[in-house]
Amino acid sequence: MDWFDWSDSRFWLLLGLAGQVAFASRFLLQWVASEVAGESRVPKSFWYLSIAGSLALLAYAVHRRDPIFTLAYLPNTFVYLRNLMLIRRKEREEATARPATLGAEAARAGG
């Protein structure tokens, strides 16, 4: 006698949710690492492609009325945008610091 009904849709829903939580946690782990470092060490194109893919998959999931797929892609765009904000902030800080550094180097070089 089989003690578990494999055809029960609740089983598959719970399994799908558990799998999605595991999959999504890698995004959260990367996000926390970027926040701690104060920068993203991934190319900007990765984040733009991630946003495009995530929004497209979210639209598809909503269309399909699939709660697991929808939950999978609903929060991702916020994480991708935050990484782009961190990249932009660092680029601004570096651009602001660069002229002062160049001026100090020129003064030391006698020029």
QUIBELRA-V434625 format. One record per residue. N is the residue number from 1. RES is the residue in one small letter. PHI is phi in whole degrees, -180 to 180 (* if undefined). BURIAL is 1 if it has 9 or more other ideal C-beta (glycine too) atoms within 8 Angstrom, else 0. D_FIRST is the distance of its C-alpha to the first C-alpha in whole Angstrom. Layout:
BEGIN
n=N res=RES phi=PHI burial=BURIAL d_first=D_FIRST
n=N res=RES phi=PHI burial=BURIAL d_first=D_FIRST
END
This chain:
BEGIN
n=1 res=m phi=* burial=0 d_first=0
n=2 res=d phi=-81 burial=0 d_first=4
n=3 res=w phi=-79 burial=0 d_first=6
n=4 res=f phi=-130 burial=0 d_first=9
n=5 res=d phi=-89 burial=0 d_first=10
n=6 res=w phi=-67 burial=0 d_first=13
n=7 res=s phi=-88 burial=0 d_first=15
n=8 res=d phi=-67 burial=0 d_first=16
n=9 res=s phi=-66 burial=0 d_first=20
n=10 res=r phi=-64 burial=0 d_first=20
n=11 res=f phi=-60 burial=1 d_first=18
n=12 res=w phi=-68 burial=0 d_first=20
n=13 res=l phi=-64 burial=1 d_first=23
n=14 res=l phi=-65 burial=0 d_first=23
n=15 res=l phi=-64 burial=0 d_first=22
n=16 res=g phi=-62 burial=1 d_first=25
n=17 res=l phi=-64 burial=1 d_first=27
n=18 res=a phi=-64 burial=0 d_first=27
n=19 res=g phi=-64 burial=0 d_first=28
n=20 res=q phi=-69 burial=1 d_first=31
n=21 res=v phi=-61 burial=0 d_first=32
n=22 res=a phi=-63 burial=0 d_first=32
n=23 res=f phi=-65 burial=0 d_first=33
n=24 res=a phi=-68 burial=1 d_first=36
n=25 res=s phi=-64 burial=0 d_first=37
n=26 res=r phi=-68 burial=0 d_first=39
n=27 res=f phi=-67 burial=1 d_first=41
n=28 res=l phi=-65 burial=1 d_first=42
n=29 res=l phi=-61 burial=0 d_first=42
n=30 res=q phi=-65 burial=1 d_first=45
n=31 res=w phi=-63 burial=1 d_first=46
n=32 res=v phi=-61 burial=0 d_first=47
n=33 res=a phi=-61 burial=0 d_first=48
n=34 res=s phi=-68 burial=1 d_first=51
n=35 res=e phi=-64 burial=1 d_first=52
n=36 res=v phi=-63 burial=0 d_first=52
n=37 res=a phi=-74 burial=0 d_first=54
n=38 res=g phi=76 burial=0 d_first=56
n=39 res=e phi=-160 burial=0 d_first=56
n=40 res=s phi=-105 burial=1 d_first=53
n=41 res=r phi=-104 burial=0 d_first=53
n=42 res=v phi=-114 burial=0 d_first=52
n=43 res=p phi=-57 burial=0 d_first=54
n=44 res=k phi=-58 burial=0 d_first=55
n=45 res=s phi=-61 burial=0 d_first=53
n=46 res=f phi=-59 burial=0 d_first=50
n=47 res=w phi=-71 burial=1 d_first=50
n=48 res=y phi=-65 burial=1 d_first=52
n=49 res=l phi=-65 burial=0 d_first=49
n=50 res=s phi=-64 burial=1 d_first=46
n=51 res=i phi=-63 burial=1 d_first=48
n=52 res=a phi=-61 burial=0 d_first=48
n=53 res=g phi=-65 burial=0 d_first=45
n=54 res=s phi=-65 burial=1 d_first=43
n=55 res=l phi=-67 burial=1 d_first=45
n=56 res=a phi=-65 burial=0 d_first=44
n=57 res=l phi=-68 burial=1 d_first=40
n=58 res=l phi=-64 burial=1 d_first=41
n=59 res=a phi=-60 burial=0 d_first=42
n=60 res=y phi=-64 burial=1 d_first=40
n=61 res=a phi=-64 burial=1 d_first=37
n=62 res=v phi=-65 burial=0 d_first=39
n=63 res=h phi=-59 burial=0 d_first=39
n=64 res=r phi=-78 burial=0 d_first=36
n=65 res=r phi=57 burial=0 d_first=35
n=66 res=d phi=-103 burial=0 d_first=32
n=67 res=p phi=-65 burial=0 d_first=32
n=68 res=i phi=-70 burial=1 d_first=31
n=69 res=f phi=-63 burial=1 d_first=33
n=70 res=t phi=-64 burial=1 d_first=36
n=71 res=l phi=-62 burial=1 d_first=35
n=72 res=a phi=-65 burial=1 d_first=35
n=73 res=y phi=-109 burial=1 d_first=39
n=74 res=l phi=-63 burial=0 d_first=41
n=75 res=p phi=-86 burial=0 d_first=42
n=76 res=n phi=-61 burial=1 d_first=43
n=77 res=t phi=-60 burial=1 d_first=46
n=78 res=f phi=-63 burial=0 d_first=47
n=79 res=v phi=-65 burial=1 d_first=47
n=80 res=y phi=-63 burial=1 d_first=48
n=81 res=l phi=-65 burial=1 d_first=51
n=82 res=r phi=-62 burial=1 d_first=52
n=83 res=n phi=-64 burial=1 d_first=52
n=84 res=l phi=-64 burial=1 d_first=55
n=85 res=m phi=-64 burial=0 d_first=56
n=86 res=l phi=-63 burial=1 d_first=56
n=87 res=i phi=-63 burial=1 d_first=58
n=88 res=r phi=-62 burial=0 d_first=60
n=89 res=r phi=-62 burial=0 d_first=61
n=90 res=k phi=-64 burial=1 d_first=62
n=91 res=e phi=-62 burial=0 d_first=64
n=92 res=r phi=-65 burial=0 d_first=66
n=93 res=e phi=-62 burial=0 d_first=67
n=94 res=e phi=-67 burial=0 d_first=67
n=95 res=a phi=-66 burial=0 d_first=70
n=96 res=t phi=-71 burial=0 d_first=72
n=97 res=a phi=-77 burial=0 d_first=72
n=98 res=r phi=-61 burial=0 d_first=73
n=99 res=p phi=-60 burial=0 d_first=76
n=100 res=a phi=-65 burial=0 d_first=77
n=101 res=t phi=-66 burial=0 d_first=76
n=102 res=l phi=-64 burial=0 d_first=78
n=103 res=g phi=-65 burial=0 d_first=81
n=104 res=a phi=-66 burial=0 d_first=81
n=105 res=e phi=-65 burial=0 d_first=81
n=106 res=a phi=-66 burial=0 d_first=84
n=107 res=a phi=-65 burial=0 d_first=86
n=108 res=r phi=-66 burial=0 d_first=85
n=109 res=a phi=-81 burial=0 d_first=86
n=110 res=g phi=85 burial=0 d_first=89
n=111 res=g phi=-125 burial=0 d_first=89
END
